[in-house]
Amino acid sequence: MSTPIPQLTLELALIRWSVMCKTWGELAAGHAPHLPAFLAGWMCRQIGASMPAELGQFRDSFRVGWREADQQIEIASRNLHE
């Protein structure tokens, strides 16, 4: 039986998105992850979907949302096992 994926909140997604906005802004002024694509990546990872092969527009924003959710799931899983 597989371990259930910890539930991540929308509030946490928005916090992580804002952190990424600051990081991207430091790299290139005026740049930030596209919020809908970031949330799409976050939610796809949250529900356990596989990373799509074709992402189209805003793929970097999707991938950063996916990665941020993956990191939060890993943190939550470690906390459950402690």
C-alpha positions as CSV (number, residue, x, y, z in Angstrom):
1,M,0.0,0.0,0.0
2,S,1.4,3.4,-0.9
3,T,1.8,6.2,1.6
4,P,-0.9,8.9,1.2
5,I,0.3,12.3,0.1
6,P,0.1,14.9,2.8
7,Q,-2.5,17.6,2.1
8,L,-1.0,21.0,1.2
9,T,-3.0,24.2,1.7
10,L,-3.7,26.9,-0.8
11,E,-2.3,29.3,1.7
12,L,1.0,27.4,1.7
13,A,1.0,27.5,-2.1
14,L,0.6,31.2,-2.2
15,I,3.4,31.7,0.4
16,R,5.7,29.5,-1.7
17,W,4.7,31.4,-4.8
18,S,5.5,34.7,-3.2
19,V,8.9,33.4,-2.1
20,M,9.6,32.3,-5.7
21,C,8.5,35.8,-7.0
22,K,11.1,37.4,-4.8
23,T,13.8,34.9,-5.9
24,W,12.9,35.3,-9.6
25,G,12.8,39.1,-9.2
26,E,16.3,39.1,-7.8
27,L,17.5,37.1,-10.9
28,A,15.7,39.3,-13.4
29,A,13.7,42.4,-12.3
30,G,10.0,42.3,-13.1
31,H,9.9,38.5,-13.5
32,A,7.8,36.1,-11.4
33,P,6.2,32.7,-11.8
34,H,2.9,32.9,-13.6
35,L,0.4,32.2,-10.8
36,P,-2.1,30.0,-12.7
37,A,0.8,27.8,-14.1
38,F,2.5,27.7,-10.6
39,L,-0.8,26.6,-9.0
40,A,-1.4,24.0,-11.8
41,G,2.0,22.5,-11.1
42,W,1.4,22.6,-7.4
43,M,-2.0,21.0,-7.6
44,C,-0.9,18.3,-10.1
45,R,1.8,17.3,-7.7
46,Q,-0.6,17.5,-4.8
47,I,-3.0,15.0,-6.4
48,G,-0.2,12.6,-7.3
49,A,-0.4,13.1,-11.1
50,S,2.7,12.4,-13.2
51,M,4.7,15.3,-14.6
52,P,3.2,16.0,-18.1
53,A,5.6,15.5,-21.1
54,E,4.2,18.5,-22.9
55,L,3.6,21.7,-20.8
56,G,3.3,24.4,-23.4
57,Q,3.3,28.0,-22.2
58,F,4.6,28.9,-18.8
59,R,6.4,25.6,-18.4
60,D,9.0,27.1,-16.0
61,S,6.2,28.4,-13.7
62,F,4.5,25.0,-13.8
63,R,7.7,23.2,-13.0
64,V,8.6,25.5,-10.1
65,G,5.1,25.0,-8.7
66,W,5.5,21.2,-9.0
67,R,9.0,21.3,-7.4
68,E,7.8,23.5,-4.5
69,A,4.9,21.2,-3.8
70,D,7.2,18.2,-4.0
71,Q,9.5,19.8,-1.4
72,Q,6.6,20.5,0.9
73,I,5.3,17.0,0.6
74,E,8.8,15.7,1.5
75,I,8.9,17.9,4.5
76,A,5.4,16.9,5.7
77,S,6.2,13.2,5.2
78,R,9.4,13.5,7.3
79,N,7.4,15.3,10.0
80,L,4.8,12.5,10.0
81,H,7.5,9.8,10.5
82,E,9.2,11.6,13.4
